[in-house]
Amino acid sequence: MSESTAPATVEAAPETVEAHRGRALRKTRVGLVISNKMNKTAVVETITRVPHPKFRKIVKQSKKFYVHDEENKSQIGDLVRIMETRPLSKLKRWRLVEVLKH
């Protein structure tokens, strides 16, 4: 009985490793939608808190990401999760994963 379960787990493990070997993990970010005027595109601003290199005070850095929103479901002010993807246009390299808060 234990012999039949042991080979099954040994065989399943290499398949999962091979499936993820060719592709790196994709980055995810959480940010606020600041514009949704374009069709199937939203602009999301993320804020990162980092220490200043010289003074060591925590400062906020903001960055804008152009996000592919296939169903145009994000609204201005929504908190959303985005994920890195292949280049979709000149500026779009991220896609909308979910709307966290309206």
Secondary structure per residue as TSV (DSSP state, phi and psi in degrees):
chain	resnum	aa	ss	phi	psi
A	1	M	-	360.0	-45.1
A	2	S	H	-71.7	-26.8
A	3	E	H	-67.1	-34.2
A	4	S	H	-74.4	-30.0
A	5	T	H	-80.1	-32.5
A	6	A	H	-64.5	-48.0
A	7	P	H	-64.4	-32.0
A	8	A	H	-64.8	-40.6
A	9	T	H	-72.1	-33.8
A	10	V	H	-67.5	-39.7
A	11	E	H	-71.6	-34.1
A	12	A	H	-73.8	-32.3
A	13	A	H	-63.6	-46.5
A	14	P	H	-63.1	-32.3
A	15	E	H	-63.7	-42.2
A	16	T	H	-69.0	-34.8
A	17	V	H	-67.2	-43.6
A	18	E	H	-65.3	-34.1
A	19	A	H	-65.3	-32.8
A	20	H	H	-100.3	-3.8
A	21	R	H	-67.7	-39.0
A	22	G	S	-79.2	-15.9
A	23	R	S	-127.1	135.8
A	24	A	-	-81.6	163.2
A	25	L	-	-67.2	142.3
A	26	R	-	-89.0	143.1
A	27	K	-	-73.9	145.5
A	28	T	E	-126.5	149.6
A	29	R	E	-138.3	157.8
A	30	V	E	-120.5	132.8
A	31	G	E	-158.2	179.5
A	32	L	E	-102.6	139.3
A	33	V	E	-77.3	122.9
A	34	I	E	-109.0	-13.2
A	35	S	E	-156.4	138.8
A	36	N	-	-137.6	30.6
A	37	K	-	-73.3	-23.1
A	38	M	S	-86.2	156.3
A	39	N	T	-77.6	124.4
A	40	K	T	62.2	20.9
A	41	T	E	-139.0	139.6
A	42	A	E	-130.0	153.9
A	43	V	E	-107.4	123.1
A	44	V	E	-115.8	132.4
A	45	E	E	-106.4	127.2
A	46	T	E	-109.9	147.8
A	47	I	E	-118.9	124.8
A	48	T	E	-114.9	136.1
A	49	R	E	-102.2	119.7
A	50	V	E	-133.9	151.2
A	51	P	E	-74.6	142.2
A	52	H	-	-65.1	138.0
A	53	P	T	-60.1	-36.7
A	54	K	T	-96.7	-45.6
A	55	F	T	-95.2	-10.5
A	56	R	-	64.1	12.5
A	57	K	-	-80.7	142.5
A	58	I	E	-72.9	124.0
A	59	V	E	-122.8	155.2
A	60	K	E	-96.4	135.7
A	61	Q	E	-119.5	131.5
A	62	S	E	-111.9	149.0
A	63	K	E	-143.0	140.7
A	64	K	E	-100.8	138.4
A	65	F	E	-123.8	135.3
A	66	Y	E	-89.2	123.5
A	67	V	E	-119.5	136.9
A	68	H	E	-80.4	120.0
A	69	D	-	-121.6	89.9
A	70	E	T	-57.5	-40.0
A	71	E	T	-100.7	7.3
A	72	N	-	50.9	43.4
A	73	K	-	-93.2	-9.1
A	74	S	-	-86.7	143.4
A	75	Q	-	-117.8	160.8
A	76	I	T	-62.2	131.1
A	77	G	T	96.2	-7.2
A	78	D	-	-72.2	145.7
A	79	L	E	-93.9	121.4
A	80	V	E	-129.7	157.6
A	81	R	E	-107.6	131.4
A	82	I	E	-122.1	157.0
A	83	M	E	-133.5	142.8
A	84	E	E	-65.4	143.7
A	85	T	-	-147.4	-177.6
A	86	R	S	-67.7	160.3
A	87	P	-	-61.9	125.2
A	88	L	-	-101.7	-24.7
A	89	S	S	-158.6	-166.2
A	90	K	S	-59.9	-39.1
A	91	L	S	-112.6	-21.6
A	92	K	-	-85.3	117.6
A	93	R	-	-131.1	11.7
A	94	W	E	-131.4	154.7
A	95	R	E	-131.6	153.3
A	96	L	E	-76.5	128.0
A	97	V	E	-96.2	-51.7
A	98	E	E	-159.3	155.8
A	99	V	E	-94.9	117.3
A	100	L	E	-83.0	-38.6
A	101	K	E	-151.3	134.1
A	102	H	-	-85.7	360.0
